[in-house]
Amino acid sequence: MESEKGVCPAVMERRLNGKNSGYNAGRSCWVVAGTMCGNSPQGIFALKFGSCAKCEFYRMVHHEEADNFTMTTLLLDIIAEPG
């Protein structure tokens, strides 16, 4: 998503493409630093996940994916890998 503040980093995170049935990190945005939530950029995972866990979008993805939901720890491992 692009706004006057720029492109949300979740759109650009290709390593999570397909996870939680999403394009890039579009359905795994809670693990991506600097995502545009609440109309302002958020920080790193450790600082923002408390808010993300309460987010309607996060809960919807978790519910829709059910048994296929990619666990957050696995998503973090994927983006921690180089390149």
Backbone atoms as SQL, in Angstrom:
CREATE TABLE atoms (id INTEGER PRIMARY KEY, chain TEXT, resi INTEGER, resn TEXT, atom TEXT, x REAL, y REAL, z REAL);
INSERT INTO atoms VALUES
  (1, 'A', 1, 'MET', 'N', 0.845, -1.180, 0.000),
  (2, 'A', 1, 'MET', 'CA', 0.000, 0.000, 0.000),
  (3, 'A', 1, 'MET', 'C', 0.884, 1.235, 0.000),
  (4, 'A', 2, 'GLU', 'N', 0.571, 2.181, -0.855),
  (5, 'A', 2, 'GLU', 'CA', 1.351, 3.407, -0.936),
  (6, 'A', 2, 'GLU', 'C', 0.502, 4.586, -0.481),
  (7, 'A', 3, 'SER', 'N', 1.109, 5.429, 0.311),
  (8, 'A', 3, 'SER', 'CA', 0.447, 6.641, 0.763),
  (9, 'A', 3, 'SER', 'C', 1.435, 7.785, 0.616),
  (10, 'A', 4, 'GLU', 'N', 1.060, 8.952, 1.105),
  (11, 'A', 4, 'GLU', 'CA', 1.992, 10.082, 1.055),
  (12, 'A', 4, 'GLU', 'C', 3.230, 9.811, 1.911),
  (13, 'A', 5, 'LYS', 'N', 3.172, 8.808, 2.773),
  (14, 'A', 5, 'LYS', 'CA', 4.310, 8.452, 3.626),
  (15, 'A', 5, 'LYS', 'C', 5.186, 7.382, 2.990),
  (16, 'A', 6, 'GLY', 'N', 4.811, 6.900, 1.808),
  (17, 'A', 6, 'GLY', 'CA', 5.614, 5.905, 1.116),
  (18, 'A', 6, 'GLY', 'C', 4.954, 4.545, 1.078),
  (19, 'A', 7, 'VAL', 'N', 5.700, 3.568, 0.617),
  (20, 'A', 7, 'VAL', 'CA', 5.213, 2.206, 0.476),
  (21, 'A', 7, 'VAL', 'C', 5.427, 1.461, 1.795),
  (22, 'A', 8, 'CYS', 'N', 4.410, 0.743, 2.223),
  (23, 'A', 8, 'CYS', 'CA', 4.537, -0.056, 3.442),
  (24, 'A', 8, 'CYS', 'C', 5.571, -1.159, 3.207),
  (25, 'A', 9, 'PRO', 'N', 6.507, -1.351, 4.143),
  (26, 'A', 9, 'PRO', 'CA', 7.548, -2.374, 3.979),
  (27, 'A', 9, 'PRO', 'C', 7.004, -3.795, 3.810),
  (28, 'A', 10, 'ALA', 'N', 5.801, -4.075, 4.278),
  (29, 'A', 10, 'ALA', 'CA', 5.233, -5.420, 4.109),
  (30, 'A', 10, 'ALA', 'C', 5.030, -5.754, 2.633),
  (31, 'A', 11, 'VAL', 'N', 4.737, -4.752, 1.840),
  (32, 'A', 11, 'VAL', 'CA', 4.538, -4.962, 0.406),
  (33, 'A', 11, 'VAL', 'C', 5.844, -5.371, -0.266),
  (34, 'A', 12, 'MET', 'N', 6.954, -4.904, 0.268),
  (35, 'A', 12, 'MET', 'CA', 8.256, -5.144, -0.346),
  (36, 'A', 12, 'MET', 'C', 8.954, -6.402, 0.175),
  (37, 'A', 13, 'GLU', 'N', 8.479, -6.996, 1.243),
  (38, 'A', 13, 'GLU', 'CA', 9.150, -8.147, 1.868),
  (39, 'A', 13, 'GLU', 'C', 8.818, -9.441, 1.128),
  (40, 'A', 14, 'ARG', 'N', 9.646, -9.768, 0.146),
  (41, 'A', 14, 'ARG', 'CA', 9.400, -10.915, -0.729),
  (42, 'A', 14, 'ARG', 'C', 9.658, -12.263, -0.075),
  (43, 'A', 15, 'ARG', 'N', 10.461, -12.294, 0.961),
  (44, 'A', 15, 'ARG', 'CA', 10.792, -13.584, 1.586),
  (45, 'A', 15, 'ARG', 'C', 9.578, -14.240, 2.231),
  (46, 'A', 16, 'LEU', 'N', 8.518, -13.487, 2.472),
  (47, 'A', 16, 'LEU', 'CA', 7.313, -14.059, 3.080),
  (48, 'A', 16, 'LEU', 'C', 6.192, -14.254, 2.061),
  (49, 'A', 17, 'ASN', 'N', 6.534, -14.165, 0.788),
  (50, 'A', 17, 'ASN', 'CA', 5.535, -14.353, -0.252),
  (51, 'A', 17, 'ASN', 'C', 4.866, -15.717, -0.113),
  (52, 'A', 18, 'GLY', 'N', 3.545, -15.710, -0.096),
  (53, 'A', 18, 'GLY', 'CA', 2.778, -16.954, 0.009),
  (54, 'A', 18, 'GLY', 'C', 2.457, -17.375, 1.433),
  (55, 'A', 19, 'LYS', 'N', 3.151, -16.821, 2.397),
  (56, 'A', 19, 'LYS', 'CA', 2.867, -17.180, 3.798),
  (57, 'A', 19, 'LYS', 'C', 1.506, -16.615, 4.189),
  (58, 'A', 20, 'ASN', 'N', 0.736, -17.412, 4.867),
  (59, 'A', 20, 'ASN', 'CA', -0.627, -17.054, 5.267),
  (60, 'A', 20, 'ASN', 'C', -1.468, -16.627, 4.065),
  (61, 'A', 21, 'SER', 'N', -1.175, -17.252, 2.910),
  (62, 'A', 21, 'SER', 'CA', -1.905, -17.013, 1.658),
  (63, 'A', 21, 'SER', 'C', -1.801, -15.569, 1.191),
  (64, 'A', 22, 'GLY', 'N', -0.669, -14.924, 1.464),
  (65, 'A', 22, 'GLY', 'CA', -0.529, -13.517, 1.107),
  (66, 'A', 22, 'GLY', 'C', 0.514, -13.262, 0.047),
  (67, 'A', 23, 'TYR', 'N', 0.453, -12.058, -0.511),
  (68, 'A', 23, 'TYR', 'CA', 1.444, -11.582, -1.470),
  (69, 'A', 23, 'TYR', 'C', 2.542, -10.870, -0.694),
  (70, 'A', 24, 'ASN', 'N', 3.783, -11.300, -0.891),
  (71, 'A', 24, 'ASN', 'CA', 4.921, -10.806, -0.114),
  (72, 'A', 24, 'ASN', 'C', 4.570, -10.950, 1.368),
  (73, 'A', 25, 'ALA', 'N', 4.684, -9.895, 2.172),
  (74, 'A', 25, 'ALA', 'CA', 4.346, -10.037, 3.597),
  (75, 'A', 25, 'ALA', 'C', 2.988, -9.417, 3.912),
  (76, 'A', 26, 'GLY', 'N', 2.133, -9.319, 2.890),
  (77, 'A', 26, 'GLY', 'CA', 0.839, -8.672, 3.065),
  (78, 'A', 26, 'GLY', 'C', -0.052, -9.298, 4.107),
  (79, 'A', 27, 'ARG', 'N', 0.119, -10.591, 4.368),
  (80, 'A', 27, 'ARG', 'CA', -0.674, -11.260, 5.412),
  (81, 'A', 27, 'ARG', 'C', 0.228, -11.792, 6.522),
  (82, 'A', 28, 'SER', 'N', 1.369, -11.138, 6.674),
  (83, 'A', 28, 'SER', 'CA', 2.315, -11.443, 7.753),
  (84, 'A', 28, 'SER', 'C', 2.992, -10.158, 8.215),
  (85, 'A', 29, 'CYS', 'N', 2.293, -9.060, 8.091),
  (86, 'A', 29, 'CYS', 'CA', 2.864, -7.736, 8.324),
  (87, 'A', 29, 'CYS', 'C', 3.364, -7.518, 9.746),
  (88, 'A', 30, 'TRP', 'N', 2.850, -8.264, 10.696),
  (89, 'A', 30, 'TRP', 'CA', 3.224, -8.065, 12.102),
  (90, 'A', 30, 'TRP', 'C', 4.684, -8.378, 12.390),
  (91, 'A', 31, 'VAL', 'N', 5.367, -9.090, 11.513),
  (92, 'A', 31, 'VAL', 'CA', 6.782, -9.394, 11.752),
  (93, 'A', 31, 'VAL', 'C', 7.722, -8.443, 11.019),
  (94, 'A', 32, 'VAL', 'N', 7.169, -7.549, 10.214),
  (95, 'A', 32, 'VAL', 'CA', 7.974, -6.641, 9.404),
  (96, 'A', 32, 'VAL', 'C', 8.109, -5.292, 10.108),
  (97, 'A', 33, 'ALA', 'N', 9.328, -4.861, 10.305),
  (98, 'A', 33, 'ALA', 'CA', 9.588, -3.567, 10.948),
  (99, 'A', 33, 'ALA', 'C', 9.151, -2.422, 10.051),
  (100, 'A', 34, 'GLY', 'N', 8.625, -1.382, 10.669),
  (101, 'A', 34, 'GLY', 'CA', 8.293, -0.156, 9.955),
  (102, 'A', 34, 'GLY', 'C', 7.000, -0.172, 9.177),
  (103, 'A', 35, 'THR', 'N', 6.139, -1.168, 9.415),
  (104, 'A', 35, 'THR', 'CA', 4.875, -1.203, 8.687),
  (105, 'A', 35, 'THR', 'C', 4.014, 0.007, 9.024),
  (106, 'A', 36, 'MET', 'N', 3.155, 0.363, 8.093),
  (107, 'A', 36, 'MET', 'CA', 2.299, 1.534, 8.245),
  (108, 'A', 36, 'MET', 'C', 0.975, 1.128, 8.893),
  (109, 'A', 37, 'CYS', 'N', 0.890, 1.247, 10.180),
  (110, 'A', 37, 'CYS', 'CA', -0.319, 0.898, 10.923),
  (111, 'A', 37, 'CYS', 'C', -0.807, 2.136, 11.665),
  (112, 'A', 38, 'GLY', 'N', -2.106, 2.331, 11.667),
  (113, 'A', 38, 'GLY', 'CA', -2.630, 3.509, 12.343),
  (114, 'A', 38, 'GLY', 'C', -2.114, 4.795, 11.737),
  (115, 'A', 39, 'ASN', 'N', -1.816, 4.749, 10.432),
  (116, 'A', 39, 'ASN', 'CA', -1.348, 5.908, 9.675),
  (117, 'A', 39, 'ASN', 'C', 0.019, 6.429, 10.116),
  (118, 'A', 40, 'SER', 'N', 0.793, 5.572, 10.784),
  (119, 'A', 40, 'SER', 'CA', 2.164, 5.961, 11.129),
  (120, 'A', 40, 'SER', 'C', 3.056, 4.727, 11.136),
  (121, 'A', 41, 'PRO', 'N', 4.337, 4.898, 10.809),
  (122, 'A', 41, 'PRO', 'CA', 5.238, 3.745, 10.771),
  (123, 'A', 41, 'PRO', 'C', 5.467, 3.174, 12.167),
  (124, 'A', 42, 'GLN', 'N', 5.455, 1.861, 12.237),
  (125, 'A', 42, 'GLN', 'CA', 5.666, 1.161, 13.492),
  (126, 'A', 42, 'GLN', 'C', 7.122, 0.725, 13.605),
  (127, 'A', 43, 'GLY', 'N', 7.533, 0.318, 14.774),
  (128, 'A', 43, 'GLY', 'CA', 8.917, -0.091, 15.007),
  (129, 'A', 43, 'GLY', 'C', 9.162, -1.550, 14.697),
  (130, 'A', 44, 'ILE', 'N', 10.138, -2.090, 15.392),
  (131, 'A', 44, 'ILE', 'CA', 10.515, -3.487, 15.204),
  (132, 'A', 44, 'ILE', 'C', 9.492, -4.402, 15.872),
  (133, 'A', 45, 'PHE', 'N', 9.544, -5.675, 15.524),
  (134, 'A', 45, 'PHE', 'CA', 8.594, -6.671, 16.019),
  (135, 'A', 45, 'PHE', 'C', 8.442, -6.625, 17.536),
  (136, 'A', 46, 'ALA', 'N', 9.543, -6.626, 18.255),
  (137, 'A', 46, 'ALA', 'CA', 9.491, -6.685, 19.718),
  (138, 'A', 46, 'ALA', 'C', 8.728, -5.513, 20.322),
  (139, 'A', 47, 'LEU', 'N', 8.743, -4.373, 19.648),
  (140, 'A', 47, 'LEU', 'CA', 8.056, -3.187, 20.160),
  (141, 'A', 47, 'LEU', 'C', 6.606, -3.083, 19.706),
  (142, 'A', 48, 'LYS', 'N', 6.270, -3.719, 18.599),
  (143, 'A', 48, 'LYS', 'CA', 4.935, -3.528, 18.048),
  (144, 'A', 48, 'LYS', 'C', 4.000, -4.717, 18.182),
  (145, 'A', 49, 'PHE', 'N', 4.504, -5.907, 18.469),
  (146, 'A', 49, 'PHE', 'CA', 3.646, -7.091, 18.408),
  (147, 'A', 49, 'PHE', 'C', 2.485, -7.051, 19.396),
  (148, 'A', 50, 'GLY', 'N', 2.647, -6.407, 20.528),
  (149, 'A', 50, 'GLY', 'CA', 1.535, -6.285, 21.463),
  (150, 'A', 50, 'GLY', 'C', 0.328, -5.646, 20.808),
  (151, 'A', 51, 'SER', 'N', 0.566, -4.614, 20.023),
  (152, 'A', 51, 'SER', 'CA', -0.518, -3.954, 19.292),
  (153, 'A', 51, 'SER', 'C', -1.012, -4.837, 18.150),
  (154, 'A', 52, 'CYS', 'N', -0.102, -5.476, 17.475),
  (155, 'A', 52, 'CYS', 'CA', -0.475, -6.335, 16.342),
  (156, 'A', 52, 'CYS', 'C', -1.374, -7.489, 16.787),
  (157, 'A', 53, 'ALA', 'N', -1.074, -8.073, 17.932),
  (158, 'A', 53, 'ALA', 'CA', -1.865, -9.200, 18.421),
  (159, 'A', 53, 'ALA', 'C', -3.311, -8.800, 18.701),
  (160, 'A', 54, 'LYS', 'N', -3.555, -7.523, 18.890),
  (161, 'A', 54, 'LYS', 'CA', -4.912, -7.016, 19.129),
  (162, 'A', 54, 'LYS', 'C', -5.578, -6.518, 17.854),
  (163, 'A', 55, 'CYS', 'N', -4.819, -6.470, 16.777),
  (164, 'A', 55, 'CYS', 'CA', -5.289, -5.920, 15.508),
  (165, 'A', 55, 'CYS', 'C', -6.341, -6.841, 14.863),
  (166, 'A', 56, 'GLU', 'N', -7.403, -6.236, 14.339),
  (167, 'A', 56, 'GLU', 'CA', -8.454, -7.011, 13.674),
  (168, 'A', 56, 'GLU', 'C', -7.916, -7.773, 12.469),
  (169, 'A', 57, 'PHE', 'N', -6.994, -7.169, 11.728),
  (170, 'A', 57, 'PHE', 'CA', -6.431, -7.831, 10.553),
  (171, 'A', 57, 'PHE', 'C', -5.643, -9.074, 10.962),
  (172, 'A', 58, 'TYR', 'N', -4.792, -8.962, 11.972),
  (173, 'A', 58, 'TYR', 'CA', -4.016, -10.111, 12.468),
  (174, 'A', 58, 'TYR', 'C', -4.968, -11.230, 12.883),
  (175, 'A', 59, 'ARG', 'N', -5.992, -10.897, 13.637),
  (176, 'A', 59, 'ARG', 'CA', -6.955, -11.902, 14.116),
  (177, 'A', 59, 'ARG', 'C', -7.715, -12.542, 12.957),
  (178, 'A', 60, 'MET', 'N', -8.048, -11.739, 11.943),
  (179, 'A', 60, 'MET', 'CA', -8.744, -12.268, 10.777),
  (180, 'A', 60, 'MET', 'C', -7.862, -13.270, 10.035),
  (181, 'A', 61, 'VAL', 'N', -6.592, -12.904, 9.798),
  (182, 'A', 61, 'VAL', 'CA', -5.671, -13.811, 9.107),
  (183, 'A', 61, 'VAL', 'C', -5.511, -15.097, 9.911),
  (184, 'A', 62, 'HIS', 'N', -5.325, -14.981, 11.204),
  (185, 'A', 62, 'HIS', 'CA', -5.165, -16.164, 12.066),
  (186, 'A', 62, 'HIS', 'C', -6.394, -17.063, 11.953),
  (187, 'A', 63, 'HIS', 'N', -7.574, -16.478, 11.981),
  (188, 'A', 63, 'HIS', 'CA', -8.819, -17.235, 11.890),
  (189, 'A', 63, 'HIS', 'C', -8.980, -17.877, 10.505),
  (190, 'A', 64, 'GLU', 'N', -8.758, -17.107, 9.447),
  (191, 'A', 64, 'GLU', 'CA', -8.926, -17.623, 8.092),
  (192, 'A', 64, 'GLU', 'C', -7.952, -18.743, 7.767),
  (193, 'A', 65, 'GLU', 'N', -6.725, -18.615, 8.242),
  (194, 'A', 65, 'GLU', 'CA', -5.710, -19.628, 7.952),
  (195, 'A', 65, 'GLU', 'C', -5.861, -20.865, 8.829),
  (196, 'A', 66, 'ALA', 'N', -6.414, -20.679, 10.022),
  (197, 'A', 66, 'ALA', 'CA', -6.652, -21.779, 10.972),
  (198, 'A', 66, 'ALA', 'C', -5.422, -22.686, 11.082),
  (199, 'A', 67, 'ASP', 'N', -5.551, -23.938, 10.710),
  (200, 'A', 67, 'ASP', 'CA', -4.440, -24.897, 10.836),
  (201, 'A', 67, 'ASP', 'C', -3.278, -24.591, 9.898),
  (202, 'A', 68, 'ASN', 'N', -3.503, -23.755, 8.890),
  (203, 'A', 68, 'ASN', 'CA', -2.442, -23.398, 7.938),
  (204, 'A', 68, 'ASN', 'C', -1.730, -22.102, 8.311),
  (205, 'A', 69, 'PHE', 'N', -2.101, -21.502, 9.431),
  (206, 'A', 69, 'PHE', 'CA', -1.479, -20.254, 9.873),
  (207, 'A', 69, 'PHE', 'C', 0.010, -20.476, 10.098),
  (208, 'A', 70, 'THR', 'N', 0.843, -19.642, 9.471),
  (209, 'A', 70, 'THR', 'CA', 2.287, -19.748, 9.653),
  (210, 'A', 70, 'THR', 'C', 2.655, -19.047, 10.950),
  (211, 'A', 71, 'MET', 'N', 3.220, -19.799, 11.864),
  (212, 'A', 71, 'MET', 'CA', 3.546, -19.274, 13.186),
  (213, 'A', 71, 'MET', 'C', 4.541, -18.118, 13.086),
  (214, 'A', 72, 'THR', 'N', 4.370, -17.169, 13.965),
  (215, 'A', 72, 'THR', 'CA', 5.188, -15.967, 13.985),
  (216, 'A', 72, 'THR', 'C', 6.671, -16.285, 14.130),
  (217, 'A', 73, 'THR', 'N', 7.009, -17.270, 14.936),
  (218, 'A', 73, 'THR', 'CA', 8.423, -17.620, 15.115),
  (219, 'A', 73, 'THR', 'C', 9.046, -18.078, 13.797),
  (220, 'A', 74, 'LEU', 'N', 8.297, -18.822, 12.987),
  (221, 'A', 74, 'LEU', 'CA', 8.801, -19.261, 11.685),
  (222, 'A', 74, 'LEU', 'C', 8.963, -18.064, 10.747),
  (223, 'A', 75, 'LEU', 'N', 7.996, -17.147, 10.758),
  (224, 'A', 75, 'LEU', 'CA', 8.095, -15.948, 9.920),
  (225, 'A', 75, 'LEU', 'C', 9.329, -15.130, 10.288),
  (226, 'A', 76, 'LEU', 'N', 9.558, -14.979, 11.589),
  (227, 'A', 76, 'LEU', 'CA', 10.738, -14.232, 12.053),
  (228, 'A', 76, 'LEU', 'C', 12.029, -14.913, 11.623),
  (229, 'A', 77, 'ASP', 'N', 12.058, -16.248, 11.686),
  (230, 'A', 77, 'ASP', 'CA', 13.244, -16.991, 11.238),
  (231, 'A', 77, 'ASP', 'C', 13.513, -16.751, 9.754),
  (232, 'A', 78, 'ILE', 'N', 12.443, -16.727, 8.966),
  (233, 'A', 78, 'ILE', 'CA', 12.600, -16.529, 7.520),
  (234, 'A', 78, 'ILE', 'C', 13.184, -15.151, 7.217),
  (235, 'A', 79, 'ILE', 'N', 12.662, -14.114, 7.848),
  (236, 'A', 79, 'ILE', 'CA', 13.178, -12.774, 7.531),
  (237, 'A', 79, 'ILE', 'C', 14.524, -12.491, 8.186),
  (238, 'A', 80, 'ALA', 'N', 14.923, -13.317, 9.141),
  (239, 'A', 80, 'ALA', 'CA', 16.231, -13.142, 9.771),
  (240, 'A', 80, 'ALA', 'C', 17.355, -13.708, 8.895),
  (241, 'A', 81, 'GLU', 'N', 16.982, -14.580, 7.966),
  (242, 'A', 81, 'GLU', 'CA', 17.979, -15.171, 7.069),
  (243, 'A', 81, 'GLU', 'C', 18.479, -14.111, 6.099),
  (244, 'A', 82, 'PRO', 'N', 19.757, -14.127, 5.786),
  (245, 'A', 82, 'PRO', 'CA', 20.304, -13.155, 4.832),
  (246, 'A', 82, 'PRO', 'C', 19.644, -13.263, 3.466),
  (247, 'A', 83, 'GLY', 'N', 19.406, -12.105, 2.865),
  (248, 'A', 83, 'GLY', 'CA', 18.992, -11.949, 1.509),
  (249, 'A', 83, 'GLY', 'C', 17.789, -12.558, 1.019);
